[in-house]
């Protein structure tokens, strides 16, 4: 039961830094997630089944994702991280709500987990832990609740997986050809007429499948029958060939028939939700999987089946949950990730109308326009960013990169501006306000170098050397102060 937590001990102590997680995004200058105008709750981000997600869990997840970044993310990358963190938090919330109905964590389980975490992080007592938590912006009560929630979810997941067993068929795979005949159902309001017509369509499909079966058993080529009669677009042109597959790949009714036949045998006509099938098994063999050291085939297949069972169970659970993303930016990005660009654009248009002076919302809207192929609208929004966003180097960098992307895509502006020059202008503005931000100057140096702007490269190199000289001086001052303190102590 604690195996799940043992794997995450070190991570838990790192990602519990809640204040850090929120300051990351605000440090870019974007304030959009502090609240949403006209939302049911001003600080709401999302709700699951009517209950607000836990902001601590969200911040912890975001901090973990941010910690995995090799470089500081752009505003667009940051909002993508926030969207991913939100989706992961929603998933955890769905699991936690269900887990609390079926199980829970005892005080002794929580105590044991905390002791293990303290040992892993070389903490001698609770005072040490409390000081560390305080430095991270949280407290023992919140930390303990987090551990309790993790254990509760872990126990439920373990229970679902422990109920999974493997059968002899799970160790095999079969090679199958099939013919699918789909009933031509109609959808009309007249219930009686609909039933009559659909019963007729069902019977016609079954009779057609029986005719195919008869031809197959008379010795006609099953492959040619599939090409002629099958209504499965994925396999029809391949003679009905589905290749080798294992349990868990198709509908249960289909697999039951396929795994009951011997090579060369043809099934009777049977029905699934897709229609009527005739199946011929061509071969069967032991499953071919890469076996890890210390694991046999049965163990690997069991773990795979457990994971598939859990994934299917969770998909059904989440599909029944009422999920409401309240923050407009994150809602729009979630929709865009699922391919609903038009709806995402509409939501961000509304967000821009509510707060027309937020340069980040204009940037995000411009990006969605760009990805939707609405180039002129994208450029218009980017120009609004240039007008409003002069105080953030990260924002100006994002804007310049957007102009370069538009240039690469062959976008032409109405005024005939040079998008490359527009990009360089933003990069130069970013350089001016970057101050002692060495990482930003390094980014700018690389950009200017790639574009062939040698004068700008020289300027950025000079800035980097200046900052490094300052860092070296400050390090020497700190070292001297440390030595003086040690001398006093001695």
Residue pairs with C-beta under 8 A, 6 or more apart in sequence:
1 109
1 151
1 154
1 155
1 158
2 109
2 112
2 113
2 116
2 151
4 150
4 151
4 154
4 157
4 158
5 12
5 113
5 116
5 117
5 147
5 150
5 151
5 154
6 116
8 150
9 116
9 117
9 120
9 121
10 120
10 121
11 64
12 117
12 146
12 147
12 150
13 117
13 120
13 121
13 132
14 63
14 64
14 67
15 21
15 60
15 61
15 63
15 64
15 67
16 60
16 133
16 136
16 138
16 143
16 146
17 63
17 136
17 137
17 138
18 56
18 59
18 60
18 63
18 136
18 137
18 138
19 136
19 137
19 138
20 63
20 136
20 137
21 59
21 60
21 62
21 63
21 66
22 59
22 62
24 62
24 63
24 66
24 78
25 33
25 62
25 78
25 82
26 34
28 75
28 78
28 392
28 394
28 395
29 360
29 389
29 391
29 392
29 394
29 395
30 75
30 78
30 79
30 360
31 358
32 327
32 329
32 351
32 358
32 360
32 361
33 45
33 82
33 327
33 329
33 330
34 43
35 42
35 43
36 42
36 44
36 326
36 327
36 328
37 354
37 355
38 354
39 326
39 327
40 326
41 52
41 326
43 55
44 52
44 326
44 327
45 52
45 53
45 55
45 58
45 86
45 325
45 326
45 327
45 330
46 52
46 53
46 86
46 89
46 90
46 323
46 324
46 325
46 326
46 327
46 330
47 53
47 322
47 323
47 324
47 326
48 90
48 93
48 94
48 97
48 321
48 322
48 323
48 324
49 97
49 321
49 322
50 322
51 93
51 97
53 86
53 89
53 90
53 93
54 89
54 93
56 138
56 142
56 146
57 89
57 92
57 93
57 146
57 149
58 85
58 86
58 89
60 146
61 85
61 88
61 89
61 92
62 81
62 82
62 85
65 81
65 84
65 85
66 73
66 81
69 77
69 81
71 439
72 394
72 439
73 80
73 81
74 394
74 397
74 398
74 401
75 360
75 363
75 364
75 394
75 395
75 398
76 363
76 364
76 367
76 398
79 329
79 330
79 333
79 364
80 333
82 330
82 333
83 330
83 333
83 334
83 337
86 325
86 330
86 334
87 334
90 323
91 314
91 318
92 153
94 314
94 317
94 318
94 321
94 323
95 153
95 156
95 157
95 314
95 317
96 149
96 152
96 153
97 321
98 156
98 317
99 152
99 153
99 155
99 156
100 152
102 156
102 159
103 152
103 155
103 156
103 159
104 152
104 155
105 147
105 148
105 149
105 151
105 152
105 155
109 151
110 144
110 147
110 148
110 151
113 147
113 150
113 151
114 129
114 143
114 144
114 147
117 147
118 124
118 128
118 129
121 132
123 129
123 132
126 140
129 140
129 143
130 139
130 140
133 139
133 140
133 142
133 143
157 310
160 309
160 310
160 313
161 306
161 307
161 309
161 310
164 302
164 305
164 306
164 309
165 302
166 298
166 301
166 302
166 305
167 247
169 247
169 255
169 259
170 246
170 247
170 287
170 301
170 305
171 286
171 287
171 297
171 298
171 301
172 246
172 259
172 284
172 285
172 286
172 287
173 244
173 245
173 246
173 284
173 285
173 286
173 287
173 288
174 244
174 245
174 258
174 259
174 261
174 281
174 283
174 284
175 242
175 243
175 244
175 281
175 282
175 283
175 284
176 241
176 242
176 243
176 245
176 258
176 279
176 280
176 281
176 282
177 222
177 223
177 226
177 235
177 239
177 240
177 241
177 242
177 279
177 280
177 282
178 226
178 230
178 232
178 235
178 240
178 242
178 277
178 278
178 279
178 280
179 209
179 212
179 222
179 225
179 226
179 229
179 230
179 232
179 240
179 277
179 278
180 230
180 231
180 232
180 274
180 275
180 276
180 277
181 205
181 206
181 208
181 209
181 212
181 229
181 230
181 231
181 275
181 276
181 277
182 205
182 231
182 274
182 275
182 276
183 198
183 201
183 202
183 204
183 205
183 275
183 276
184 201
184 204
184 205
185 198
185 201
185 202
186 194
186 197
186 198
186 201
187 194
188 194
188 197
205 275
205 276
206 269
206 271
206 276
208 229
208 276
209 269
209 276
209 277
209 278
210 269
212 225
212 229
212 278
213 266
213 268
213 269
213 278
215 225
216 222
216 225
216 266
216 278
216 280
217 266
222 239
222 240
222 266
222 280
223 239
223 240
223 241
224 239
225 240
226 235
226 236
226 239
226 240
226 241
227 236
227 237
227 239
227 240
230 236
230 240
231 275
232 240
232 274
235 241
235 242
240 280
242 250
244 283
244 285
246 287
247 255
247 259
247 305
248 255
248 305
248 308
249 255
250 258
251 272
251 273
251 274
253 270
253 271
253 272
254 272
254 277
254 279
257 267
257 270
257 277
257 279
258 267
258 279
258 281
261 267
261 279
261 280
261 281
262 281
262 284
263 281
263 282
263 283
263 284
264 280
264 281
264 282
265 280
265 281
266 278
266 279
266 280
267 277
267 278
267 279
267 280
269 276
269 277
269 278
270 276
270 277
270 279
271 277
286 297
287 297
287 301
289 297
289 300
289 301
289 304
291 297
291 300
292 300
325 331
325 334
328 347
328 348
328 350
328 351
328 354
329 348
329 351
329 360
329 361
329 364
331 347
332 344
332 345
332 347
332 348
332 351
332 364
332 368
333 344
333 364
335 341
335 343
335 344
335 347
336 344
336 368
336 371
341 368
341 371
341 372
342 372
344 368
345 365
345 368
345 369
345 372
348 361
348 364
348 365
348 368
349 365
351 358
351 361
351 365
352 358
352 361
352 362
352 365
355 361
357 388
358 388
359 384
359 385
359 388
359 389
359 392
359 395
360 389
360 395
362 381
362 382
362 384
362 385
362 388
363 381
363 382
363 385
363 389
363 395
363 398
363 399
363 402
365 381
366 377
366 378
366 379
366 380
366 381
366 382
366 385
366 402
367 378
367 402
369 375
369 377
369 378
369 381
370 378
370 402
370 405
370 406
370 409
375 406
375 409
375 411
376 413
376 414
378 402
378 406
378 411
379 406
379 411
379 413
382 399
382 402
382 403
382 406
385 395
385 399
386 399
386 422
386 426
389 395
389 396
389 399
390 396
390 429
390 433
391 433
392 433
393 430
393 431
393 433
393 434
393 437
393 440
394 430
394 440
396 426
396 427
396 429
396 430
396 433
397 426
397 427
397 430
397 440
397 443
397 444
399 426
400 422
400 423
400 424
400 425
400 426
400 427
400 430
400 447
401 423
403 419
403 420
403 422
403 423
403 426
404 419
404 420
404 423
406 419
407 419
407 420
407 423
411 419
413 419
420 451
424 448
424 451
424 453
424 456
427 444
427 447
427 448
427 456
428 456
430 440
430 444
431 440
431 441
431 444
431 456
431 459
431 460
431 463
434 440
434 441
434 444
434 463
436 467
436 470
438 464
438 467
438 468
438 471
441 460
441 463
441 464
441 467
442 460
442 464
444 456
444 460
445 457
445 460
445 461
445 464
448 454
448 456
448 457
448 460
449 457
